Amino acid sequence: MSILSIKNVNKGFGVGTHRAEVLKNINLEVKEGEFLAILGFSGTGKSTLMNLIAGLETPDSGSLTFKGAPITEPGPERGLIFQSYSLMPWLTVGGNVGLAVDAVFPKLSKSARQEKIDHYVSMVGLSHATARRPAELSGGMRQRVAVARALAMNPEMLLLDEPLSALDALTRANLADEILDIWEQDKKTCILITNDVDEAILLADRIVPLNPDGTLADLIEVNIPRPRDRMAMNNDDTFKALRASVTKYLMDVGIEAKVEETKTLPGVTPIHAVPRAVTAAQHSPIEERYLNFSQLHKVYPTPKGPLTVVENFDLKVNKGEFISLIGHSGCGKSTVLTMAAGLNPISKGAIRLDGWNVEGADPERAVVFQSPNLFPWLTAKENVAIGVDKVYPKASQAERQDVIEYYLERVGLADSMDKDAASLSNGMKQRVGIARAFALSPKLLLLDEPFGMLDSLTRWELQEVLMEVWSRTKVTAVCVTHDVDEAILLADRVVMMTNGPQATIGKITDVKLPRPRTRKALLEHPDYYTYRQEVLDFLEEYEHGNTSKNAKAASPKPIAAE
């Protein structure tokens, strides 16, 4: 039996030439007790659809009914959880949940009210934090409060509008598992808006892809028995087939080639190239051990004494190799990267690049951060030009312009070169950051979670862009990531770090998958899930503590890849 019915719904915004039709001819029936996931790229109208279901907006045409009655306004029978927590900062965890209890059950006695608050706070695992205020909580804990508050209203339907997208990967996975556990307790009807394919498959009975043009694709049944175990699904053939199918569909409809072939790269030499005299003195250019991390340590002074964050990090990287560096939050990944960039002093040991010790920042080592750090008042072209002008001082203005435009075209910004950075989306800003890094013609490309602030599907798109540009330059690269699929997709080797403090290399996996790579092709490769399992097993081993049971035995012997 349907609890929610959506018939011929259309919704747009703006007027005249500025009118944008967001949702077109939406038809959907949601069964009572069902867990439905609506999956799509940013800007496809997912949140607009959720607002219509919640009664926060009304359709231009068509109808939405809940249990046969038209939806005309918000109601307590439809509990909504947003991406942002929207908590009252002056109230405690219990106080925030109490607001919902008071709204729906205004006549409860004081003891009954407290019993309800305690019940829902306990349900999301926050009994120990009932008296804390939001400022004292982590992002994951705040989102748990939002879930508890929605549940306290005892809704018949739970509406989840990308509730996990602002969280780090581990917190997101843990909270998704908790939401699944809560749903399985009382089987409330749930509608989840998400941009994460794995999340949709783990949680949902059916998945509804929302196309970029605002229409719904055919519904996909998730025929994986419940309860579903996240780790076990990596070896589940149904999961693999479904994951490949959904991924292929989304990439086909949402990620298209946006690169034009109008520019060629001029033959100009950057100032950080090896001088001809040095090159001539060498029998052959350095290929092996081109980048050498040797017994690297990072120690910070604290009131309680020195704190060793990274210890005995020892790694040899060949020229043109792509390394992914992965581990849990706080394991020192970014610390290693900033030392390689020359932005963070080395406490002990050394980093050598192309035969020279790394000392201080230099454009020979280009960094792409999680936030692109553009000058908002400059255009995309002008932001890239800042580095190019310094690196190619002997090139003509026309040659420098060709370098700038070549890389902006390669990252799909041919039509946006002259737009101010302030007017670009987050994904477009990061494209500028990638173009700027490659345009420096660096000896070493350092990527610090470059797609961490982007939604999953935009991240896919920029991973494809990164791989395409890297395949042309073969620059030596190190990418810090928390995303297992990203680590395998990009890398020749995945370097896994133990938890900090005293973090070091715990394991290295050689990824012998063919290049050039695409996400669709990798999902169908017979070895892909074997590599994935190796990384997942390592991360699980270190998930619940500072060090694994084997870490102390392993720590005196840091792993070095020759």
C-alpha positions as CSV (number, residue, x, y, z in Angstrom):
1,M,0.0,0.0,0.0
2,S,1.3,3.5,-0.9
3,I,1.8,6.0,1.9
4,L,3.1,8.7,-0.4
5,S,1.8,9.4,-4.0
6,I,3.4,11.8,-6.4
7,K,1.6,12.4,-9.6
8,N,2.7,14.5,-12.7
9,V,4.6,17.0,-10.5
10,N,6.5,19.9,-12.1
11,K,8.5,22.6,-10.3
12,G,10.6,25.5,-11.6
13,F,12.0,28.7,-10.3
14,G,12.4,32.2,-11.8
15,V,10.5,34.0,-14.6
16,G,10.9,34.7,-18.3
17,T,14.4,34.0,-19.7
18,H,15.7,33.3,-16.1
19,R,13.1,30.5,-15.6
20,A,14.6,27.1,-14.8
21,E,12.5,24.0,-14.8
22,V,13.9,21.9,-12.0
23,L,11.6,18.9,-11.8
24,K,9.6,17.5,-14.7
25,N,6.7,15.1,-14.7
26,I,7.6,13.3,-11.5
27,N,5.6,10.2,-10.8
28,L,6.4,8.1,-7.7
29,E,4.6,5.7,-5.3
30,V,6.3,5.0,-2.0
31,K,5.1,2.0,0.0
32,E,4.5,2.0,3.7
33,G,7.6,0.8,5.6
34,E,9.8,1.2,2.5
35,F,13.3,2.6,2.5
36,L,13.7,4.6,-0.7
37,A,16.9,6.3,-1.9
38,I,16.8,9.2,-4.4
39,L,20.2,9.4,-6.0
40,G,21.6,12.1,-8.3
41,F,24.1,14.8,-9.0
42,S,24.1,18.2,-7.4
43,G,21.6,20.5,-9.1
44,T,19.3,17.8,-10.3
45,G,16.5,18.9,-8.0
46,K,16.8,16.2,-5.2
47,S,16.4,18.7,-2.4
48,T,13.5,20.5,-4.2
49,L,11.7,17.1,-4.4
50,M,12.3,16.6,-0.7
51,N,11.0,20.1,0.1
52,L,7.8,19.3,-1.8
53,I,7.3,16.0,0.1
54,A,8.0,17.9,3.4
55,G,5.4,20.6,2.5
56,L,8.0,23.4,2.5
57,E,7.3,24.1,-1.1
58,T,4.3,23.6,-3.5
59,P,4.4,22.2,-7.0
60,D,3.7,24.3,-10.1
61,S,1.5,21.5,-11.3
62,G,0.6,17.9,-10.3
63,S,-0.1,16.6,-6.8
64,L,1.5,15.1,-3.7
65,T,-0.6,13.1,-1.2
66,F,0.3,11.5,2.1
67,K,-2.1,8.7,3.1
68,G,-4.6,10.0,0.6
69,A,-4.6,13.6,1.9
70,P,-2.9,16.5,-0.2
71,I,0.4,17.8,1.2
72,T,0.0,21.5,1.6
73,E,2.2,22.3,4.6
74,P,4.8,20.7,6.9
75,G,3.4,18.2,9.4
76,P,4.8,16.2,12.3
77,E,4.0,13.0,10.5
78,R,6.9,13.8,8.1
79,G,10.1,14.2,10.1
80,L,12.8,16.0,8.1
81,I,16.6,15.8,8.7
82,F,18.7,18.3,6.7
83,Q,22.3,18.2,5.7
84,S,23.0,21.0,8.2
85,Y,22.2,20.3,11.8
86,S,20.1,23.4,12.7
87,L,20.4,22.9,16.4
88,M,19.8,25.5,19.0
89,P,23.3,26.3,20.2
90,W,22.2,27.5,23.7
91,L,20.4,24.2,24.4
92,T,21.9,20.9,25.5
93,V,21.5,17.7,23.5
94,G,18.6,16.8,25.8
95,G,17.1,20.3,25.4
96,N,17.2,20.2,21.6
97,V,15.5,16.8,21.5
98,G,13.0,18.1,24.1
99,L,11.9,20.8,21.7
100,A,10.5,18.1,19.4
101,V,8.9,16.2,22.3
102,D,7.2,19.4,23.5
103,A,5.9,20.2,20.0
104,V,4.2,16.8,19.5
105,F,3.4,15.8,23.1
106,P,2.7,19.1,24.9
107,K,0.7,17.5,27.8
108,L,3.3,15.0,29.0
109,S,4.3,15.0,32.6
110,K,7.8,16.0,33.5
111,S,8.9,12.5,34.1
112,A,7.3,11.1,31.0
113,R,8.8,13.9,28.9
114,Q,12.3,13.1,30.3
115,E,11.8,9.4,29.6
116,K,11.0,10.2,26.0
117,I,14.0,12.4,25.6
118,D,16.3,9.8,27.2
119,H,14.9,7.1,24.9
120,Y,15.7,8.9,21.7
121,V,19.0,10.3,22.9
122,S,20.0,6.7,23.8
123,M,18.8,5.4,20.4
124,V,21.4,7.5,18.7
125,G,24.1,6.6,21.2
126,L,24.4,10.0,22.9
127,S,23.4,9.2,26.5
128,H,26.8,10.2,27.7
129,A,26.4,13.6,26.0
130,T,22.9,14.6,27.1
131,A,24.1,17.7,29.0
132,R,26.5,18.9,26.3
133,R,25.8,21.8,24.0
134,P,26.3,21.6,20.2
135,A,29.6,23.5,20.3
136,E,31.0,20.7,22.4
137,L,30.1,18.0,19.9
138,S,31.7,16.7,16.7
139,G,29.9,17.0,13.4
140,G,28.8,13.4,13.6
141,M,27.4,13.8,17.1
142,R,25.5,16.9,16.0
143,Q,23.9,15.0,13.2
144,R,23.0,12.3,15.7
145,V,21.1,14.9,17.7
146,A,19.2,16.0,14.6
147,V,18.3,12.3,14.0
148,A,17.1,11.9,17.6
149,R,15.1,15.1,17.4
150,A,13.3,14.0,14.2
151,L,12.6,10.5,15.7
152,A,11.2,12.1,18.9
153,M,8.4,13.6,16.9
154,N,7.4,10.0,16.2
155,P,6.9,10.6,12.5
156,E,5.2,8.1,10.2
157,M,7.8,9.0,7.5
158,L,11.4,10.0,7.9
159,L,12.8,12.4,5.3
160,L,16.6,12.4,5.1
161,D,18.0,15.2,2.9
162,E,21.7,14.3,2.5
163,P,22.2,14.1,6.3
164,L,25.6,12.5,6.0
165,S,27.3,14.5,3.2
166,A,29.1,17.0,5.5
167,L,30.8,14.2,7.5
168,D,34.1,12.5,7.0
169,A,34.0,9.0,5.5
170,L,34.3,7.0,8.7
171,T,31.8,9.0,10.6
172,R,29.5,8.9,7.6
173,A,29.7,5.1,7.4
174,N,29.1,4.7,11.1
175,L,26.1,7.0,11.1
176,A,24.6,5.3,8.0
177,D,24.8,2.0,9.9
178,E,23.1,3.6,12.9
179,I,20.3,4.9,10.7
180,L,19.9,1.5,9.2
181,D,19.7,-0.1,12.7
182,I,17.1,2.5,13.8
183,W,15.0,1.9,10.7
184,E,15.1,-1.9,11.2
185,Q,13.7,-1.5,14.7
186,D,10.4,0.0,13.7
187,K,10.4,0.0,9.9
188,K,9.3,3.6,9.5
189,T,8.9,4.7,5.9
190,C,12.2,6.4,4.9
191,I,13.1,8.6,2.0
192,L,16.8,9.3,1.7
193,I,18.3,11.9,-0.6
194,T,22.0,11.0,-1.4
195,N,24.7,11.3,-3.9
196,D,26.5,8.2,-2.7
197,V,25.9,5.0,-4.6
198,D,27.2,2.7,-1.8
199,E,25.1,4.4,0.8
200,A,22.0,4.0,-1.4
201,I,22.6,0.3,-1.9
202,L,23.4,-0.3,1.7
203,L,20.2,1.4,3.0
204,A,17.5,1.2,0.4
205,D,14.9,-1.2,-0.8
206,R,14.6,0.7,-4.0
207,I,16.8,3.4,-5.7
208,V,15.4,6.2,-7.8
209,P,18.0,8.0,-10.0
210,L,17.2,11.6,-10.7
211,N,18.4,12.6,-14.1
212,P,20.2,15.9,-14.7
213,D,17.2,17.2,-16.7
214,G,14.9,16.8,-13.7
215,T,13.1,13.6,-14.7
216,L,13.1,10.3,-12.8
217,A,14.8,7.3,-14.2
218,D,13.4,3.8,-13.8
219,L,13.4,2.5,-10.3
220,I,16.0,0.0,-9.3
221,E,15.2,-2.9,-6.9
222,V,17.9,-3.6,-4.3
223,N,17.7,-7.4,-4.0
224,I,20.3,-7.9,-1.2
225,P,19.0,-9.7,1.8
226,R,18.7,-7.8,5.1
227,P,20.5,-7.2,7.5
228,R,23.2,-5.9,5.3
229,D,26.8,-5.8,6.5
230,R,29.0,-3.1,4.9
231,M,32.2,-5.2,4.9
232,A,30.5,-8.4,3.6
233,M,29.0,-6.5,0.7
234,N,32.4,-6.1,-0.9
235,N,32.3,-9.8,-1.7
236,D,28.6,-9.9,-2.6
237,D,28.1,-10.5,-6.4
238,T,24.7,-8.8,-6.3
239,F,26.2,-5.7,-4.7
240,K,29.0,-5.6,-7.3
241,A,26.6,-6.0,-10.2
242,L,24.2,-3.4,-8.8
243,R,27.0,-1.0,-8.0
244,A,28.5,-1.3,-11.5
245,S,25.1,-0.8,-13.1
246,V,24.1,2.3,-11.1
247,T,27.5,3.8,-11.5
248,K,27.5,3.2,-15.3
249,Y,24.0,4.8,-15.6
250,L,24.9,7.9,-13.6
251,M,28.2,8.4,-15.4
252,D,26.5,8.0,-18.8
253,V,23.8,10.6,-18.0
254,G,25.8,13.0,-15.8
255,I,29.5,12.9,-16.8
256,E,30.1,13.9,-20.4
257,A,33.4,15.0,-22.0
258,K,33.7,18.7,-21.6
259,V,37.2,19.1,-23.1
260,E,37.9,20.9,-26.3
261,E,41.0,20.3,-28.4
262,T,41.6,23.9,-29.6
263,K,44.9,24.5,-27.7
264,T,48.2,22.8,-27.9
265,L,50.9,23.1,-25.2
266,P,53.8,25.3,-26.2
267,G,57.3,24.0,-25.7
268,V,58.4,26.4,-22.9
269,T,60.7,25.4,-20.1
270,P,59.8,26.2,-16.4
271,I,62.5,27.7,-14.2
272,H,62.6,24.7,-11.9
273,A,63.6,22.3,-14.6
274,V,67.0,20.6,-14.0
275,P,69.7,22.8,-15.5
276,R,71.3,21.5,-18.7
277,A,74.7,21.4,-17.0
278,V,73.4,19.2,-14.2
279,T,71.5,16.9,-16.7
280,A,74.7,16.6,-18.8
281,A,76.7,15.6,-15.8
282,Q,74.4,12.7,-15.0
283,H,74.7,9.5,-17.0
284,S,70.9,9.2,-17.0
285,P,68.1,11.2,-15.5
286,I,66.9,10.0,-12.1
287,E,64.0,7.6,-12.6
288,E,64.1,5.3,-9.6
289,R,63.8,6.9,-6.1
290,Y,62.9,10.2,-7.8
291,L,61.1,11.1,-4.6
292,N,62.6,9.7,-1.4
293,F,61.1,10.0,2.1
294,S,63.9,8.9,4.4
295,Q,63.1,8.0,8.1
296,L,60.8,11.0,8.2
297,H,59.6,12.3,11.7
298,K,57.3,15.1,12.7
299,V,57.4,16.2,16.3
300,Y,55.4,19.0,17.9
301,P,56.2,20.6,21.2
302,T,53.3,20.4,23.8
303,P,53.0,21.5,27.4
304,K,53.3,17.8,28.3
305,G,56.4,17.3,26.2
306,P,57.2,16.4,22.6
307,L,54.4,14.8,20.6
308,T,55.6,12.5,17.7
309,V,52.8,12.7,15.1
310,V,54.7,10.9,12.3
311,E,57.5,8.4,12.9
312,N,59.9,6.6,10.6
313,F,57.9,7.3,7.4
314,D,60.1,5.7,4.8
315,L,59.1,5.5,1.1
316,K,60.8,5.5,-2.2
317,V,58.8,6.8,-5.2
318,N,59.8,6.4,-8.9
319,K,59.5,9.1,-11.4
320,G,56.0,9.3,-12.9
321,E,54.5,7.2,-10.2
322,F,51.1,8.0,-8.7
323,I,50.9,7.3,-4.9
324,S,47.7,7.3,-2.8
325,L,48.1,7.9,0.9
326,I,45.2,6.7,3.0
327,G,44.4,6.3,6.7
328,H,42.0,7.4,9.3
329,S,41.6,11.0,10.4
330,G,44.5,12.2,12.5
331,C,47.0,9.6,11.1
332,G,49.4,12.2,9.8
333,K,48.6,12.0,6.0
334,S,48.4,15.7,5.5
335,T,51.4,16.3,7.8
336,V,53.5,14.1,5.4
337,L,52.2,16.0,2.4
338,T,52.8,19.5,3.9
339,M,56.4,18.4,4.7
340,A,56.9,17.3,1.1
341,A,55.5,20.7,0.0
342,G,58.0,22.5,2.2
343,L,55.2,24.1,4.1
344,N,55.9,22.2,7.4
345,P,59.4,21.8,8.8
346,I,60.9,18.3,9.0
347,S,61.7,17.3,12.5
348,K,64.0,14.4,11.6
349,G,64.9,12.6,8.4
350,A,64.8,14.0,4.9
351,I,62.8,14.3,1.7
352,R,64.7,14.3,-1.5
353,L,63.2,15.2,-4.9
354,D,65.1,14.7,-8.1
355,G,68.4,14.4,-6.1
356,W,67.8,17.6,-4.0
357,N,66.6,18.0,-0.4
358,V,63.2,19.6,0.0
359,E,63.7,22.9,1.8
360,G,60.9,25.4,1.8
361,A,58.0,25.9,-0.6
362,D,58.8,26.0,-4.3
363,P,56.6,25.9,-7.5
364,E,58.4,22.7,-8.5
365,R,56.1,21.1,-5.9
366,A,52.5,22.1,-6.8
367,V,49.8,21.6,-4.1
368,V,46.1,21.2,-4.6
369,F,44.3,21.5,-1.3
370,Q,40.8,20.5,-0.3
371,S,39.8,24.1,-0.6
372,P,41.1,25.6,-3.9
373,N,42.2,29.0,-2.3
374,L,41.5,31.1,-5.3
375,F,41.5,34.9,-5.4
376,P,37.7,35.5,-5.7
377,W,38.0,38.8,-7.5
378,L,40.2,37.3,-10.2
379,T,39.0,35.3,-13.2
380,A,39.8,31.6,-13.6
381,K,42.4,32.6,-16.2
382,E,44.0,35.2,-13.9
383,N,44.2,32.8,-11.0
384,V,46.1,30.3,-13.1
385,A,48.3,33.1,-14.6
386,I,49.8,34.0,-11.2
387,G,51.8,30.8,-11.1
388,V,52.5,30.6,-14.8
389,D,54.0,34.1,-15.0
390,K,56.5,33.2,-12.2
391,V,57.4,29.8,-13.5
392,Y,57.9,30.7,-17.2
393,P,59.6,34.2,-17.0
394,K,61.3,33.7,-20.3
395,A,58.2,32.7,-22.2
396,S,56.4,35.2,-24.4
397,Q,53.0,36.5,-23.2
398,A,51.3,34.4,-26.0
399,E,53.1,31.3,-24.9
400,R,52.1,31.8,-21.3
401,Q,48.5,32.4,-22.3
402,D,48.6,29.2,-24.3
403,V,49.7,27.2,-21.2
404,I,46.9,28.8,-19.1
405,E,44.2,28.1,-21.7
406,Y,45.5,24.6,-22.5
407,Y,45.0,23.4,-18.9
408,L,41.8,25.2,-18.3
409,E,40.4,23.5,-21.4
410,R,41.7,20.2,-20.2
411,V,39.8,20.5,-16.9
412,G,36.6,21.4,-18.8
413,L,36.5,25.2,-18.2
414,A,36.8,26.4,-21.8
415,D,33.6,28.4,-21.5
416,S,34.4,29.7,-18.0
417,M,37.9,31.0,-18.2
418,D,36.9,34.6,-17.9
419,K,34.4,34.2,-15.0
420,D,35.3,35.5,-11.6
421,A,36.3,32.8,-9.2
422,A,33.5,34.0,-6.8
423,S,30.9,33.1,-9.4
424,L,32.1,29.5,-9.8
425,S,30.7,26.4,-8.1
426,N,32.9,24.5,-5.7
427,G,33.5,21.9,-8.3
428,M,34.5,24.5,-10.9
429,K,36.8,26.2,-8.4
430,Q,38.6,22.9,-7.8
431,R,39.0,22.5,-11.5
432,V,40.8,25.8,-11.5
433,G,43.0,24.6,-8.7
434,I,43.9,21.5,-10.7
435,A,44.6,23.5,-13.8
436,R,46.8,25.9,-11.9
437,A,48.8,23.0,-10.4
438,F,49.4,21.3,-13.7
439,A,50.2,24.6,-15.4
440,L,53.2,25.0,-13.1
441,S,54.7,21.9,-14.9
442,P,55.8,20.7,-11.4
443,K,58.3,17.9,-10.7
444,L,55.9,16.7,-8.0
445,L,52.1,17.1,-7.7
446,L,50.7,17.0,-4.1
447,L,47.0,16.5,-3.7
448,D,45.6,17.0,-0.2
449,E,42.1,15.4,-0.3
450,P,41.4,17.6,-3.4
451,F,37.8,16.4,-3.7
452,G,36.9,16.0,0.0
453,M,34.5,19.0,0.0
454,L,32.6,17.9,-3.1
455,D,29.6,15.5,-3.4
456,S,30.3,12.0,-4.5
457,L,29.2,12.4,-8.1
458,T,31.1,15.7,-8.7
459,R,34.1,13.9,-7.1
460,W,33.8,11.1,-9.7
461,E,33.8,13.7,-12.5
462,L,36.9,15.5,-11.2
463,Q,38.7,12.2,-10.7
464,E,38.2,11.5,-14.4
465,V,39.5,15.0,-15.2
466,L,42.5,14.5,-13.0
467,M,43.3,11.1,-14.5
468,E,43.0,12.4,-18.0
469,V,45.3,15.3,-17.4
470,W,47.8,13.2,-15.4
471,S,47.9,10.6,-18.2
472,R,49.3,13.4,-20.6
473,T,51.9,14.7,-18.2
474,K,52.8,11.6,-16.1
475,V,53.9,13.9,-13.3
476,T,55.0,12.2,-10.1
477,A,52.1,12.5,-7.7
478,V,51.1,11.9,-4.1
479,C,47.4,12.1,-3.2
480,V,46.1,12.1,0.4
481,T,42.6,10.7,0.5
482,H,40.1,9.0,2.9
483,D,38.2,7.4,0.0
484,V,39.1,3.8,-0.7
485,D,37.8,3.8,-4.2
486,E,39.5,7.0,-5.1
487,A,42.8,5.7,-3.7
488,I,42.7,2.6,-5.9
489,L,41.3,4.4,-9.0
490,L,44.2,6.9,-9.1
491,A,47.2,5.1,-7.8
492,D,50.0,2.8,-8.8
493,R,50.5,2.1,-5.1
494,V,48.2,2.6,-2.1
495,V,50.2,3.5,1.0
496,M,48.3,2.9,4.2
497,M,49.2,4.7,7.4
498,T,48.6,3.5,10.9
499,N,46.8,5.7,13.4
500,G,48.6,8.5,15.2
501,P,50.4,9.5,17.2
502,Q,53.6,7.9,16.0
503,A,51.9,7.1,12.7
504,T,53.9,5.3,10.1
505,I,53.4,3.2,7.0
506,G,51.5,0.0,7.9
507,K,51.0,-1.5,4.5
508,I,51.6,-0.9,0.8
509,T,49.5,-2.4,-2.0
510,D,50.6,-2.4,-5.6
511,V,47.7,-1.6,-7.9
512,K,48.3,-3.5,-11.1
513,L,45.2,-2.5,-12.9
514,P,45.4,-1.3,-16.5
515,R,45.7,2.3,-17.5
516,P,44.1,4.5,-18.7
517,R,41.5,3.8,-16.1
518,T,37.8,4.7,-15.8
519,R,35.6,4.0,-12.9
520,K,33.2,2.0,-15.0
521,A,36.0,-0.2,-16.3
522,L,37.5,-0.8,-12.9
523,L,34.2,-1.9,-11.3
524,E,34.1,-4.7,-13.9
525,H,37.7,-5.7,-13.5
526,P,38.0,-9.1,-11.6
527,D,40.9,-7.9,-9.4
528,Y,39.3,-4.6,-8.3
529,Y,37.4,-5.9,-5.3
530,T,40.5,-7.8,-4.1
531,Y,42.4,-4.6,-3.9
532,R,39.5,-2.9,-2.3
533,Q,39.2,-5.6,0.4
534,E,42.9,-5.3,1.2
535,V,42.5,-1.6,2.0
536,L,39.2,-2.1,3.8
537,D,40.7,-4.8,6.0
538,F,43.6,-2.5,6.9
539,L,41.3,0.4,7.8
540,E,39.0,-1.8,9.8
541,E,41.9,-3.1,11.8
542,Y,42.8,0.4,12.8
543,E,39.3,1.8,13.2
544,H,38.8,1.4,16.9
545,G,42.1,2.4,18.5
546,N,45.3,4.2,18.3
547,T,47.2,1.2,17.1
548,S,46.2,-2.3,16.0
549,K,47.2,-5.4,17.8
550,N,50.1,-5.8,15.4
551,A,51.2,-2.2,15.2
552,K,53.6,-2.3,18.1
553,A,55.4,-5.3,16.7
554,A,55.6,-3.7,13.3
555,S,56.6,-0.1,14.4
556,P,60.3,-0.7,14.8
557,K,60.5,-1.8,11.1
558,P,58.9,0.8,8.9
559,I,58.0,-0.6,5.5
560,A,60.0,0.8,2.6
561,A,59.0,0.2,-0.9
562,E,62.1,0.0,-3.1
